Amino acid sequence: MNNEKSGIPALKSTLLLIAWIAAIMIIAGACWIFTQPVRQRFLVRAVNRVLEQSGDKRRLGEQFNSGPIGSLIMGSWYTLSSEGGQAKAFVFSFIGEGTFFPCAAIVDSEGKVQEFIPLNSHGSRVLKSISPGIIKLYTKRIEGAGS
């Protein structure tokens, strides 16, 4: 009987720890969901500011979903203004030389990647040294997600 009573405080402690972890995850998930529009607005402003500073006439417009759910994890799709046809942009994190940097892929109306635009100075330096094979891999993955 003594053994049963000694196990109850340990069980209570474990359940309390699990409840705290679950509460933290619920709060973090709610913050993530409810701040999504604000984060998207900041992203569009930042990308448009970079495009303007580089002298590019194109601007990101509305966000939309394209392709399977997996593409949502990779990045975000946006309409692209000042571009003939139905061009769109895919904003995502590019991995090069062991670091992440923000990048935008310009996709034409036929779903083909036209160019990659690095969105910071580090990305500009790194993108020039990325092997063509890696660029081709990203191109195929974006074109597949956009179809």
Secondary structure by P-SEA (a helix, b strand, c coil): caaaaaaaaaaaaaaaaaaaaaaaaaaaaaaaaaaaaaaaaaaaaaaaaaaaaacccccccbbbbcccccccccbbbbbbcccccbbbbbbbbbbcccbbbbbbbbbcccccccbbbbccaaaaaaaaaccaaaaaaaaaaaaaaac
